[in-house]
Amino acid sequence: MASLKAEIAQEPPFSSLEEEAMLNLIRSSDYLHRDFHRRTRDWGLTSTQYNVLRILRGARPHGLTCSAIGSRMITAEPDITRLLSRLKTLKFVRQQRDRHDRRLVWTKITESGLQLLADMDPVIRKAPVELLGHLKRTELAELIRLLERARIHCGEPRTVLSCEGDQCADGMVTAGNSARRPSVTVPEPSGQQILRRHPSE
């Protein structure tokens, strides 16, 4: 497979070995995520919606609050309320307010949601082997170790939105069921940093 420099047709060298490693990690993550999304969309789900249903299946029979779901997700989701509303419309989850604290909303997976996951499982479970099966067991173990070490200096653990969606601690503000993401600084291969607005804006 071609190097990252060849893939993105970059002539100047990277500004540092750390930059080359980080950009390789981002690109590899994008490749894997897009492949996984292609697999879930055959059932009309996004990979994020699938992740939520998997989390709720593991939380049976009690279910989880919105913030608890958000904390367990693989990728951060700024608008948990809208995501769960969509799954509720599809009848894959149901919600109810806590009897003792009306501010809390509990979400549980429905029988329809469980059946959908059962139908998806045989295909989805093949994905890791098909995508990473060419690596040796020792390489996979080392990859896991290095990825976990790479996250050490990525800042504080992420915070998630509550079902109320008023103000979240990581700077995103919501109004009703919509969320506004902050600007992000994206490192360019040249070493310069460019301030970009999130694509949703």
C-alpha positions in Angstrom: 0.0 0.0 0.0 1.2 3.5 -0.8 2.5 5.8 1.9 0.4 8.6 3.2 2.6 11.2 1.3 1.8 9.3 -1.9 -1.9 9.0 -1.1 -2.4 12.7 -0.6 0.1 13.7 -3.3 2.3 15.7 -0.9 5.8 16.6 -1.9 7.2 18.5 1.1 8.1 16.3 4.1 5.9 16.3 7.1 6.8 18.8 9.8 7.5 16.0 12.3 7.2 12.3 12.8 4.4 13.0 15.2 2.4 14.8 12.6 2.9 12.0 10.1 1.7 9.5 12.7 -1.3 11.6 13.7 -2.4 12.1 10.1 -2.0 8.4 9.3 -4.2 7.6 12.3 -6.9 10.1 11.3 -6.9 8.8 7.7 -7.0 5.1 8.8 -9.8 5.9 11.2 -11.8 7.5 8.4 -11.3 4.5 6.1 -12.5 2.1 8.8 -15.4 4.3 9.8 -16.6 4.7 6.2 -16.4 1.0 5.5 -18.4 0.2 8.7 -21.0 2.8 7.8 -21.5 1.1 4.4 -22.3 -2.1 6.2 -24.9 -0.6 8.6 -26.7 1.6 6.1 -28.1 -1.5 4.3 -30.5 -1.7 7.3 -31.3 2.0 7.2 -29.0 2.9 10.2 -26.0 5.1 10.6 -23.0 3.6 12.4 -23.8 5.9 15.3 -27.4 4.7 15.6 -26.1 1.1 15.5 -23.7 1.8 18.3 -26.5 3.2 20.4 -28.6 0.1 19.9 -25.7 -2.2 20.8 -25.2 -0.2 24.0 -28.8 -0.5 24.9 -28.8 -4.2 24.2 -26.0 -4.6 26.7 -27.9 -2.5 29.3 -31.0 -4.6 29.4 -33.4 -4.8 31.2 -32.9 -1.5 33.0 -31.9 0.8 30.1 -29.8 3.9 30.4 -30.1 7.7 30.7 -29.1 9.9 27.8 -25.8 10.9 29.4 -24.9 7.3 30.2 -25.5 6.4 26.6 -23.3 9.2 25.4 -20.4 8.3 27.8 -20.3 4.7 26.4 -20.4 5.7 22.7 -17.3 5.0 20.6 -17.5 8.5 18.9 -18.8 11.6 20.6 -22.3 12.6 19.7 -23.3 16.2 20.6 -27.1 15.7 20.1 -28.1 12.6 21.9 -31.7 13.8 22.1 -32.2 14.0 18.3 -30.4 10.7 17.8 -32.7 8.9 20.3 -35.8 10.6 18.9 -35.0 9.2 15.5 -34.6 5.7 16.9 -37.8 6.1 18.9 -39.7 7.1 15.7 -38.3 3.9 14.1 -39.7 2.0 17.1 -36.3 0.6 18.0 -36.2 2.2 21.4 -38.8 3.4 24.0 -38.4 6.1 26.7 -39.9 6.8 30.0 -39.3 9.4 32.8 -37.9 8.2 36.1 -40.6 7.8 38.7 -38.6 9.5 41.4 -36.7 12.2 39.4 -38.8 13.5 36.5 -35.7 15.2 35.0 -34.2 11.8 34.1 -35.3 10.0 31.0 -34.6 6.3 30.6 -34.2 4.7 27.2 -34.6 1.0 26.5 -34.3 -1.1 23.4 -37.5 -2.6 22.0 -38.1 -6.1 20.6 -37.9 -4.6 17.1 -34.5 -3.1 18.0 -33.3 -6.4 19.3 -34.5 -8.2 16.2 -32.8 -5.7 14.0 -29.5 -6.3 15.8 -30.0 -10.0 15.5 -30.4 -9.7 11.8 -27.3 -7.5 11.5 -25.0 -9.4 13.8 -23.8 -12.1 11.3 -22.7 -9.4 8.8 -21.3 -6.8 11.3 -19.3 -9.4 13.2 -17.3 -10.2 10.1 -16.2 -6.6 9.7 -13.2 -6.6 12.2 -11.8 -9.8 10.7 -12.3 -8.6 7.1 -10.7 -5.2 7.8 -7.9 -6.2 10.2 -7.5 -9.9 9.7 -4.4 -9.4 7.6 -2.5 -8.3 10.8 -0.9 -10.9 13.0 -2.1 -11.4 16.6 1.1 -9.8 17.9 0.6 -6.9 15.6 -3.0 -6.4 16.7 -2.0 -6.5 20.4 0.7 -3.9 19.8 -1.7 -1.7 17.8 -4.2 -1.8 20.6 -1.4 -0.9 23.1 -0.1 2.0 21.0 -3.6 3.4 20.3 -4.4 3.4 24.0 -1.1 5.2 24.8 -1.8 7.7 22.0 -4.9 8.9 23.7 -3.2 9.7 27.0 -2.5 13.3 26.1 -5.8 14.0 24.3 -7.2 16.1 27.1 -9.9 15.5 29.7 -12.5 12.7 29.1 -15.2 14.0 26.9 -18.5 15.2 28.3 -21.8 14.5 26.8 -25.1 16.3 26.5 -28.0 15.5 28.8 -31.5 15.0 27.5 -32.3 18.6 28.4 -29.7 19.9 26.1 -29.2 23.3 27.6 -25.4 23.8 27.9 -22.7 21.2 27.7 -19.3 21.5 29.3 -17.3 21.1 26.1 -18.5 24.4 24.6 -21.4 23.2 22.4 -24.7 24.9 23.0 -28.0 23.4 22.0 -31.4 25.0 21.4 -34.2 22.5 21.5 -33.2 19.5 19.4 -30.4 21.2 17.5 -26.7 21.5 18.5 -24.0 23.9 17.4 -20.5 22.6 17.3 -17.5 24.8 17.9 -14.8 25.6 15.4 -12.0 23.0 15.2 -8.4 23.6 14.4 -7.2 21.1 11.8 -3.5 20.4 11.4 -2.5 20.6 7.7 0.3 18.4 6.3 2.4 21.5 5.8 2.5 22.0 9.6 0.2 25.1 9.5 -3.1 25.1 11.3 -6.3 26.3 9.7 -9.4 27.2 11.6 -12.5 25.6 10.1 -16.1 25.6 11.0 -17.8 22.2 11.5 -19.3 20.8 8.2 -22.8 21.0 9.8 -22.6 24.8 9.9 
